[in-house]
Amino acid sequence: MVTGAPGAGKSTVVPELLRLRRSTSVGEGQLVVMDMDELLDAEGRVLGVDIATSAAAANWPAYNALWLRITELVRRSGTPMLLLTPGVPRQLPEGRWLHLDCPDAVRRQRLAARGWSEEQIAEALADAAEIRKLVPRSVAGDGTPEESARKILAWVNE
């Protein structure tokens, strides 16, 4: 599991992870890479249910359970899986955890460029601070997506 608060670069790094995954020790192309955001539509919903806003917090446990099931289905085939998630270990109690992080100033800039409000940005900064406490092993997500992907894959290879 690779976690990170909004703006860390999780979705941005996925194409590079897919491109570079052949370099992992798990075998050529054998690493399944998924981002929890990939199931969401443009409005942050899955099957018509809001997931992406803090108002949807009551739906998050069910969404996490869905992803745990997806992870289990992939892994039972014998194929390793890397899931990028904004979740934390108590929400998704599976596997090893890595934190994709970036400085708060970088996060603020990225989220402002997305049109996020100051309140939403403050919430993301608070999420980042909480994740730093819960998942101390981290890699920097403030470089290029390729650099971040290489760091994540090095962790996978450990």
KOLDREN-525234 format. One record per residue: residue in one letter; residue number from 1; x, y, z negated of N, C-alpha, C in turn. Coordinates in nm, 4 decimals, always signed. Layout:
<atoms>
{'a' NUM {X Y Z} {X Y Z} {X Y Z}}
...
</atoms>
This chain:
<atoms>
{'m' 1 {+0.0842 -0.1166 +0.0000} {+0.0000 +0.0000 +0.0000} {+0.0898 +0.1244 +0.0000}}
{'v' 2 {+0.0601 +0.2158 +0.0890} {+0.1272 +0.3451 +0.0909} {+0.0208 +0.4488 +0.0607}}
{'t' 3 {+0.0372 +0.5178 -0.0503} {-0.0603 +0.6181 -0.0914} {-0.0038 +0.7577 -0.0708}}
{'g' 4 {-0.0913 +0.8530 -0.0729} {-0.0520 +0.9930 -0.0645} {-0.1762 +1.0796 -0.0658}}
{'a' 5 {-0.1654 +1.1931 -0.1278} {-0.2769 +1.2873 -0.1303} {-0.2938 +1.3480 +0.0087}}
{'p' 6 {-0.4068 +1.4112 +0.0348} {-0.4261 +1.4751 +0.1656} {-0.3096 +1.5677 +0.2002}}
{'g' 7 {-0.2683 +1.5594 +0.3269} {-0.1597 +1.6438 +0.3744} {-0.0211 +1.5826 +0.3617}}
{'a' 8 {-0.0116 +1.4621 +0.3063} {+0.1187 +1.3981 +0.2891} {+0.1773 +1.3491 +0.4213}}
{'g' 9 {+0.0902 +1.3180 +0.5171} {+0.1372 +1.2694 +0.6463} {+0.1009 +1.1249 +0.6753}}
{'k' 10 {+0.0072 +1.0679 +0.5991} {-0.0289 +0.9269 +0.6168} {-0.0791 +0.8979 +0.7579}}
{'s' 11 {-0.1780 +0.9707 +0.8029} {-0.2341 +0.9454 +0.9367} {-0.1342 +0.9802 +1.0465}}
{'t' 12 {-0.0544 +1.0815 +1.0239} {+0.0433 +1.1254 +1.1235} {+0.1531 +1.0223 +1.1446}}
{'v' 13 {+0.1862 +0.9465 +1.0416} {+0.2956 +0.8505 +1.0501} {+0.2529 +0.7170 +1.1142}}
{'v' 14 {+0.1234 +0.6915 +1.1220} {+0.0758 +0.5622 +1.1741} {+0.1304 +0.5295 +1.3130}}
{'p' 15 {+0.1220 +0.6198 +1.4121} {+0.1767 +0.5836 +1.5444} {+0.3242 +0.5458 +1.5408}}
{'e' 16 {+0.4018 +0.6135 +1.4578} {+0.5448 +0.5803 +1.4462} {+0.5648 +0.4459 +1.3771}}
{'l' 17 {+0.4836 +0.4171 +1.2765} {+0.4924 +0.2862 +1.2119} {+0.4626 +0.1754 +1.3121}}
{'l' 18 {+0.3608 +0.1961 +1.3951} {+0.3261 +0.0958 +1.4960} {+0.4387 +0.0796 +1.5979}}
{'r' 19 {+0.4983 +0.1908 +1.6366} {+0.6068 +0.1863 +1.7355} {+0.7312 +0.1189 +1.6791}}
{'l' 20 {+0.7624 +0.1476 +1.5535} {+0.8879 +0.1005 +1.4934} {+0.8754 -0.0310 +1.4174}}
{'r' 21 {+0.7580 -0.0844 +1.4027} {+0.7401 -0.2023 +1.3170} {+0.8196 -0.3235 +1.3619}}
{'r' 22 {+0.8621 -0.3267 +1.4865} {+0.9440 -0.4391 +1.5331} {+1.0758 -0.4483 +1.4573}}
{'s' 23 {+1.1166 -0.3372 +1.3963} {+1.2440 -0.3365 +1.3245} {+1.2318 -0.3919 +1.1829}}
{'t' 24 {+1.1128 -0.4354 +1.1426} {+1.0976 -0.4881 +1.0075} {+1.1426 -0.6321 +1.0012}}
{'s' 25 {+1.1777 -0.6753 +0.8838} {+1.2225 -0.8134 +0.8659} {+1.1062 -0.9110 +0.8683}}
{'v' 26 {+0.9824 -0.8617 +0.8708} {+0.8680 -0.9524 +0.8699} {+0.8427 -1.0136 +1.0067}}
{'g' 27 {+0.9173 -0.9726 +1.1065} {+0.9051 -1.0329 +1.2392} {+0.8520 -0.9334 +1.3406}}
{'e' 28 {+0.8863 -0.9567 +1.4625} {+0.8520 -0.8635 +1.5697} {+0.7009 -0.8474 +1.5833}}
{'g' 29 {+0.6542 -0.7263 +1.5581} {+0.5136 -0.6949 +1.5747} {+0.4214 -0.7622 +1.4754}}
{'q' 30 {+0.4759 -0.8274 +1.3720} {+0.3934 -0.9042 +1.2801} {+0.3380 -0.8236 +1.1632}}
{'l' 31 {+0.3658 -0.6976 +1.1565} {+0.3150 -0.6146 +1.0486} {+0.1901 -0.5422 +1.0975}}
{'v' 32 {+0.0769 -0.5683 +1.0335} {-0.0468 -0.4969 +1.0647} {-0.0439 -0.3658 +0.9878}}
{'v' 33 {-0.0665 -0.2561 +1.0577} {-0.0658 -0.1232 +0.9969} {-0.2043 -0.0630 +1.0132}}
{'m' 34 {-0.2666 -0.0238 +0.9016} {-0.3985 +0.0391 +0.9046} {-0.4011 +0.1587 +0.8107}}
{'d' 35 {-0.4798 +0.2562 +0.8500} {-0.5015 +0.3770 +0.7699} {-0.6488 +0.3772 +0.7295}}
{'m' 36 {-0.6773 +0.3937 +0.6016} {-0.8165 +0.3928 +0.5551} {-0.9035 +0.4930 +0.6305}}
{'d' 37 {-0.8456 +0.6014 +0.6779} {-0.9234 +0.7022 +0.7496} {-0.9707 +0.6541 +0.8864}}
{'e' 38 {-0.9130 +0.5451 +0.9364} {-0.9468 +0.4986 +1.0710} {-1.0902 +0.4490 +1.0836}}
{'l' 39 {-1.1553 +0.4124 +0.9753} {-1.2949 +0.3694 +0.9825} {-1.3925 +0.4867 +0.9787}}
{'l' 40 {-1.3442 +0.6034 +0.9423} {-1.4328 +0.7190 +0.9255} {-1.4620 +0.7871 +1.0585}}
{'d' 41 {-1.5844 +0.8379 +1.0726} {-1.6161 +0.9173 +1.1913} {-1.5676 +1.0612 +1.1689}}
{'a' 42 {-1.5957 +1.1487 +1.2630} {-1.5459 +1.2866 +1.2571} {-1.5983 +1.3634 +1.1358}}
{'e' 43 {-1.7107 +1.3199 +1.0807} {-1.7683 +1.3864 +0.9630} {-1.7273 +1.3204 +0.8318}}
{'g' 44 {-1.6359 +1.2231 +0.8388} {-1.5880 +1.1574 +0.7172} {-1.6847 +1.0531 +0.6635}}
{'r' 45 {-1.7614 +0.9905 +0.7527} {-1.8591 +0.8895 +0.7115} {-1.8210 +0.7541 +0.7702}}
{'v' 46 {-1.8671 +0.6497 +0.7027} {-1.8592 +0.5142 +0.7561} {-1.9998 +0.4559 +0.7430}}
{'l' 47 {-2.0511 +0.4047 +0.8542} {-2.1878 +0.3535 +0.8587} {-2.2884 +0.4571 +0.8066}}
{'g' 48 {-2.2612 +0.5829 +0.8365} {-2.3507 +0.6912 +0.7976} {-2.3389 +0.7376 +0.6538}}
{'v' 49 {-2.2474 +0.6800 +0.5790} {-2.2309 +0.7144 +0.4370} {-2.1083 +0.8029 +0.4213}}
{'d' 50 {-2.1270 +0.9163 +0.3536} {-2.0165 +1.0087 +0.3270} {-1.9122 +0.9404 +0.2393}}
{'i' 51 {-1.7872 +0.9498 +0.2823} {-1.6761 +0.8912 +0.2073} {-1.5690 +0.9956 +0.1775}}
{'a' 52 {-1.5499 +1.0912 +0.2672} {-1.4304 +1.1754 +0.2648} {-1.4362 +1.2967 +0.1737}}
{'t' 53 {-1.5498 +1.3291 +0.1153} {-1.5554 +1.4476 +0.0303} {-1.5621 +1.4078 -0.1168}}
{'s' 54 {-1.5257 +1.5005 -0.2032} {-1.5315 +1.4698 -0.3468} {-1.6749 +1.4476 -0.3930}}
{'a' 55 {-1.7731 +1.5007 -0.3200} {-1.9135 +1.4764 -0.3531} {-1.9503 +1.3293 -0.3332}}
{'a' 56 {-1.8689 +1.2563 -0.2576} {-1.8952 +1.1154 -0.2281} {-1.8244 +1.0213 -0.3248}}
{'a' 57 {-1.7740 +1.0727 -0.4339} {-1.6951 +0.9903 -0.5263} {-1.7683 +0.8636 -0.5706}}
{'a' 58 {-1.8990 +0.8687 -0.5804} {-1.9755 +0.7503 -0.6210} {-1.9642 +0.6381 -0.5172}}
{'n' 59 {-1.9330 +0.6728 -0.3920} {-1.9204 +0.5728 -0.2853} {-1.7802 +0.5138 -0.2740}}
{'w' 60 {-1.6820 +0.5762 -0.3376} {-1.5443 +0.5325 -0.3221} {-1.5183 +0.3890 -0.3685}}
{'p' 61 {-1.5745 +0.3443 -0.4810} {-1.5483 +0.2044 -0.5198} {-1.5938 +0.1033 -0.4137}}
{'a' 62 {-1.7081 +0.1274 -0.3522} {-1.7557 +0.0363 -0.2477} {-1.6636 +0.0415 -0.1257}}
{'y' 63 {-1.6163 +0.1598 -0.0903} {-1.5243 +0.1731 +0.0232} {-1.3920 +0.1033 -0.0062}}
{'n' 64 {-1.3429 +0.1197 -0.1275} {-1.2199 +0.0508 -0.1678} {-1.2392 -0.1010 -0.1629}}
{'a' 65 {-1.3546 -0.1483 -0.2083} {-1.3824 -0.2919 -0.2049} {-1.3854 -0.3435 -0.0608}}
{'l' 66 {-1.4401 -0.2638 +0.0303} {-1.4401 -0.3009 +0.1717} {-1.2974 -0.3164 +0.2216}}
{'w' 67 {-1.2096 -0.2215 +0.1866} {-1.0710 -0.2292 +0.2317} {-0.9956 -0.3449 +0.1667}}
{'l' 68 {-1.0263 -0.3753 +0.0423} {-0.9632 -0.4926 -0.0197} {-1.0029 -0.6194 +0.0553}}
{'r' 69 {-1.1265 -0.6265 +0.0972} {-1.1733 -0.7429 +0.1733} {-1.1043 -0.7491 +0.3096}}
{'i' 70 {-1.0944 -0.6358 +0.3780} {-1.0249 -0.6321 +0.5073} {-0.8801 -0.6768 +0.4898}}
{'t' 71 {-0.8149 -0.6269 +0.3871} {-0.6760 -0.6639 +0.3584} {-0.6648 -0.8145 +0.3355}}
{'e' 72 {-0.7576 -0.8683 +0.2580} {-0.7578 -1.0119 +0.2305} {-0.7767 -1.0930 +0.3589}}
{'l' 73 {-0.8654 -1.0484 +0.4463} {-0.8896 -1.1206 +0.5716} {-0.7650 -1.1224 +0.6605}}
{'v' 74 {-0.6955 -1.0099 +0.6663} {-0.5732 -1.0040 +0.7470} {-0.4652 -1.0916 +0.6849}}
{'r' 75 {-0.4470 -1.0796 +0.5560} {-0.3387 -1.1518 +0.4894} {-0.3581 -1.3024 +0.4901}}
{'r' 76 {-0.4820 -1.3494 +0.4908} {-0.5028 -1.4943 +0.4907} {-0.4568 -1.5588 +0.6220}}
{'s' 77 {-0.4382 -1.4757 +0.7246} {-0.3847 -1.5277 +0.8505} {-0.2335 -1.5465 +0.8425}}
{'g' 78 {-0.1746 -1.5029 +0.7308} {-0.0302 -1.5128 +0.7144} {+0.0441 -1.3917 +0.7670}}
{'t' 79 {-0.0293 -1.2905 +0.8071} {+0.0310 -1.1700 +0.8623} {+0.0367 -1.0624 +0.7544}}
{'p' 80 {+0.1533 -1.0051 +0.7304} {+0.1630 -0.8985 +0.6305} {+0.0910 -0.7719 +0.6775}}
{'m' 81 {+0.0420 -0.6964 +0.5822} {-0.0354 -0.5770 +0.6137} {+0.0138 -0.4586 +0.5331}}
{'l' 82 {+0.0187 -0.3446 +0.5998} {+0.0542 -0.2180 +0.5372} {-0.0685 -0.1286 +0.5473}}
{'l' 83 {-0.1247 -0.0899 +0.4342} {-0.2434 -0.0047 +0.4309} {-0.2057 +0.1325 +0.3781}}
{'l' 84 {-0.2383 +0.2355 +0.4556} {-0.2177 +0.3734 +0.4118} {-0.3491 +0.4220 +0.3526}}
{'t' 85 {-0.3429 +0.4746 +0.2324} {-0.4624 +0.5045 +0.1556} {-0.4407 +0.6249 +0.0650}}
{'p' 86 {-0.5459 +0.7012 +0.0370} {-0.5346 +0.8033 -0.0662} {-0.5570 +0.7446 -0.2054}}
{'g' 87 {-0.5838 +0.6139 -0.2116} {-0.6139 +0.5473 -0.3376} {-0.4920 +0.5288 -0.4256}}
{'v' 88 {-0.5184 +0.4809 -0.5449} {-0.4135 +0.4543 -0.6440} {-0.4311 +0.3114 -0.6953}}
{'p' 89 {-0.3295 +0.2562 -0.7624} {-0.3349 +0.1159 -0.8020} {-0.4599 +0.0742 -0.8794}}
{'r' 90 {-0.5135 +0.1579 -0.9645} {-0.6321 +0.1159 -1.0402} {-0.7546 +0.1031 -0.9493}}
{'q' 91 {-0.7545 +0.1704 -0.8347} {-0.8665 +0.1621 -0.7407} {-0.8514 +0.0459 -0.6437}}
{'l' 92 {-0.7292 +0.0145 -0.6097} {-0.6978 -0.0931 -0.5144} {-0.5880 -0.1794 -0.5753}}
{'p' 93 {-0.6245 -0.2668 -0.6673} {-0.5226 -0.3424 -0.7413} {-0.4642 -0.4576 -0.6614}}
{'e' 94 {-0.3953 -0.4259 -0.5554} {-0.3343 -0.5261 -0.4689} {-0.1926 -0.4842 -0.4347}}
{'g' 95 {-0.1050 -0.5795 -0.4230} {+0.0252 -0.5568 -0.3637} {+0.1167 -0.4564 -0.4301}}
{'r' 96 {+0.2184 -0.4205 -0.3537} {+0.3180 -0.3223 -0.3973} {+0.2747 -0.1841 -0.3501}}
{'w' 97 {+0.3240 -0.0824 -0.4188} {+0.2821 +0.0555 -0.3900} {+0.4018 +0.1456 -0.3619}}
{'l' 98 {+0.3840 +0.2337 -0.2655} {+0.4802 +0.3382 -0.2313} {+0.4024 +0.4669 -0.2152}}
{'h' 99 {+0.4632 +0.5769 -0.2542} {+0.3995 +0.7084 -0.2464} {+0.4651 +0.7905 -0.1361}}
{'l' 100 {+0.3871 +0.8281 -0.0351} {+0.4332 +0.9219 +0.0670} {+0.4001 +1.0600 +0.0142}}
{'d' 101 {+0.5002 +1.1391 -0.0121} {+0.4817 +1.2679 -0.0787} {+0.5458 +1.3795 +0.0023}}
{'c' 102 {+0.5090 +1.5005 -0.0283} {+0.5720 +1.6180 +0.0310} {+0.5615 +1.7311 -0.0709}}
{'p' 103 {+0.6449 +1.8320 -0.0589} {+0.6369 +1.9453 -0.1516} {+0.4993 +2.0119 -0.1423}}
{'d' 104 {+0.4543 +2.0651 -0.2546} {+0.3227 +2.1290 -0.2582} {+0.3094 +2.2420 -0.1561}}
{'a' 105 {+0.4163 +2.3161 -0.1329} {+0.4099 +2.4262 -0.0350} {+0.3839 +2.3716 +0.1059}}
{'v' 106 {+0.4454 +2.2592 +0.1383} {+0.4237 +2.1958 +0.2694} {+0.2798 +2.1459 +0.2785}}
{'r' 107 {+0.2333 +2.0802 +0.1723} {+0.0957 +2.0302 +0.1687} {-0.0032 +2.1453 +0.1857}}
{'r' 108 {+0.0185 +2.2535 +0.1133} {-0.0697 +2.3708 +0.1222} {-0.0744 +2.4229 +0.2659}}
{'q' 109 {+0.0403 +2.4324 +0.3296} {+0.0481 +2.4823 +0.4673} {-0.0259 +2.3893 +0.5639}}
{'r' 110 {-0.0044 +2.2583 +0.5499} {-0.0708 +2.1618 +0.6376} {-0.2227 +2.1674 +0.6223}}
{'l' 111 {-0.2700 +2.1729 +0.4991} {-0.4139 +2.1725 +0.4755} {-0.4784 +2.3044 +0.5180}}
{'a' 112 {-0.4083 +2.4146 +0.4986} {-0.4602 +2.5437 +0.5448} {-0.4736 +2.5434 +0.6972}}
{'a' 113 {-0.3784 +2.4799 +0.7654} {-0.3847 +2.4702 +0.9120} {-0.5045 +2.3870 +0.9572}}
{'r' 114 {-0.5526 +2.2968 +0.8713} {-0.6723 +2.2174 +0.9015} {-0.8007 +2.2950 +0.8722}}
{'g' 115 {-0.7856 +2.4133 +0.8128} {-0.9033 +2.4930 +0.7789} {-0.9618 +2.4627 +0.6424}}
{'w' 116 {-0.8833 +2.3979 +0.5571} {-0.9327 +2.3651 +0.4236} {-0.9456 +2.4923 +0.3399}}
{'s' 117 {-1.0444 +2.4953 +0.2517} {-1.0643 +2.6084 +0.1609} {-0.9602 +2.6030 +0.0496}}
{'e' 118 {-0.9460 +2.7134 -0.0213} {-0.8514 +2.7174 -0.1328} {-0.8915 +2.6164 -0.2400}}
{'e' 119 {-1.0197 +2.5971 -0.2598} {-1.0676 +2.4987 -0.3586} {-1.0301 +2.3561 -0.3170}}
{'q' 120 {-1.0459 +2.3245 -0.1890} {-1.0094 +2.1917 -0.1394} {-0.8586 +2.1693 -0.1500}}
{'i' 121 {-0.7814 +2.2724 -0.1197} {-0.6357 +2.2614 -0.1294} {-0.5939 +2.2393 -0.2741}}
{'a' 122 {-0.6549 +2.3129 -0.3657} {-0.6227 +2.2963 -0.5078} {-0.6537 +2.1531 -0.5537}}
{'e' 123 {-0.7627 +2.0972 -0.5050} {-0.7986 +1.9591 -0.5392} {-0.6940 +1.8613 -0.4840}}
{'a' 124 {-0.6482 +1.8846 -0.3619} {-0.5457 +1.7982 -0.3026} {-0.4142 +1.8085 -0.3798}}
{'l' 125 {-0.3786 +1.9276 -0.4246} {-0.2563 +1.9453 -0.5040} {-0.2683 +1.8717 -0.6374}}
{'a' 126 {-0.3876 +1.8760 -0.6976} {-0.4097 +1.8022 -0.8226} {-0.4010 +1.6518 -0.7977}}
{'d' 127 {-0.4565 +1.6055 -0.6853} {-0.4459 +1.4633 -0.6495} {-0.2991 +1.4237 -0.6345}}
{'a' 128 {-0.2211 +1.5083 -0.5694} {-0.0789 +1.4787 -0.5491} {-0.0071 +1.4661 -0.6830}}
{'a' 129 {-0.0369 +1.5557 -0.7761} {+0.0269 +1.5504 -0.9085} {-0.0096 +1.4213 -0.9808}}
{'e' 130 {-0.1348 +1.3783 -0.9686} {-0.1792 +1.2549 -1.0329} {-0.1107 +1.1334 -0.9700}}
{'i' 131 {-0.1029 +1.1303 -0.8383} {-0.0389 +1.0171 -0.7705} {+0.1092 +1.0088 -0.8078}}
{'r' 132 {+0.1742 +1.1235 -0.8230} {+0.3164 +1.1227 -0.8626} {+0.3354 +1.0519 -0.9957}}
{'k' 133 {+0.2388 +1.0644 -1.0864} {+0.2470 +0.9986 -1.2167} {+0.2217 +0.8478 -1.2046}}
{'l' 134 {+0.1278 +0.8109 -1.1185} {+0.0835 +0.6717 -1.1103} {+0.1697 +0.5837 -1.0203}}
{'v' 135 {+0.2331 +0.6449 -0.9190} {+0.3157 +0.5697 -0.8244} {+0.4496 +0.6416 -0.8126}}
{'p' 136 {+0.5400 +0.6136 -0.9041} {+0.6660 +0.6891 -0.9071} {+0.7598 +0.6618 -0.7901}}
{'r' 137 {+0.7499 +0.5460 -0.7261} {+0.8366 +0.5162 -0.6107} {+0.7836 +0.5940 -0.4911}}
{'s' 138 {+0.8649 +0.6819 -0.4348} {+0.8147 +0.7668 -0.3269} {+0.9181 +0.7853 -0.2167}}
{'v' 139 {+0.8671 +0.8252 -0.1020} {+0.9497 +0.8698 +0.0096} {+0.8957 +1.0050 +0.0529}}
{'a' 140 {+0.9847 +1.0865 +0.1068} {+0.9462 +1.2212 +0.1488} {+0.8710 +1.2156 +0.2811}}
{'g' 141 {+0.7606 +1.2881 +0.2851} {+0.6806 +1.2971 +0.4065} {+0.6879 +1.4340 +0.4694}}
{'d' 142 {+0.7944 +1.5087 +0.4400} {+0.8034 +1.6450 +0.4936} {+0.9003 +1.6557 +0.6106}}
{'g' 143 {+0.9525 +1.5420 +0.6554} {+1.0375 +1.5407 +0.7750} {+0.9533 +1.5085 +0.8969}}
{'t' 144 {+1.0164 +1.4496 +0.9971} {+0.9409 +1.4108 +1.1156} {+0.8637 +1.2823 +1.0847}}
{'p' 145 {+0.7563 +1.2552 +1.1589} {+0.6848 +1.1289 +1.1394} {+0.7754 +1.0068 +1.1575}}
{'e' 146 {+0.8698 +1.0136 +1.2511} {+0.9613 +0.9014 +1.2703} {+1.0482 +0.8803 +1.1467}}
{'e' 147 {+1.0984 +0.9887 +1.0875} {+1.1802 +0.9748 +0.9664} {+1.0991 +0.9108 +0.8538}}
{'s' 148 {+0.9763 +0.9569 +0.8369} {+0.8907 +0.8998 +0.7324} {+0.8630 +0.7532 +0.7600}}
{'a' 149 {+0.8337 +0.7187 +0.8853} {+0.8062 +0.5796 +0.9208} {+0.9278 +0.4915 +0.8930}}
{'r' 150 {+1.0455 +0.5390 +0.9259} {+1.1668 +0.4601 +0.9003} {+1.1853 +0.4357 +0.7500}}
{'k' 151 {+1.1574 +0.5360 +0.6692} {+1.1699 +0.5199 +0.5233} {+1.0675 +0.4192 +0.4710}}
{'i' 152 {+0.9454 +0.4270 +0.5219} {+0.8409 +0.3334 +0.4790} {+0.8782 +0.1911 +0.5198}}
{'l' 153 {+0.9245 +0.1728 +0.6427} {+0.9617 +0.0404 +0.6893} {+1.0828 -0.0150 +0.6152}}
{'a' 154 {+1.1753 +0.0716 +0.5744} {+1.2881 +0.0266 +0.4924} {+1.2351 -0.0294 +0.3598}}
{'w' 155 {+1.1346 +0.0371 +0.3033} {+1.0712 -0.0108 +0.1800} {+1.0031 -0.1445 +0.2050}}
{'v' 156 {+0.9328 -0.1589 +0.3178} {+0.8670 -0.2854 +0.3515} {+0.9709 -0.3970 +0.3578}}
{'n' 157 {+1.0885 -0.3682 +0.4109} {+1.1929 -0.4684 +0.4268} {+1.2570 -0.5132 +0.2950}}
{'e' 158 {+1.2386 -0.4355 +0.1913} {+1.3002 -0.4715 +0.0619} {+1.2431 -0.6001 +0.0065}}
</atoms>
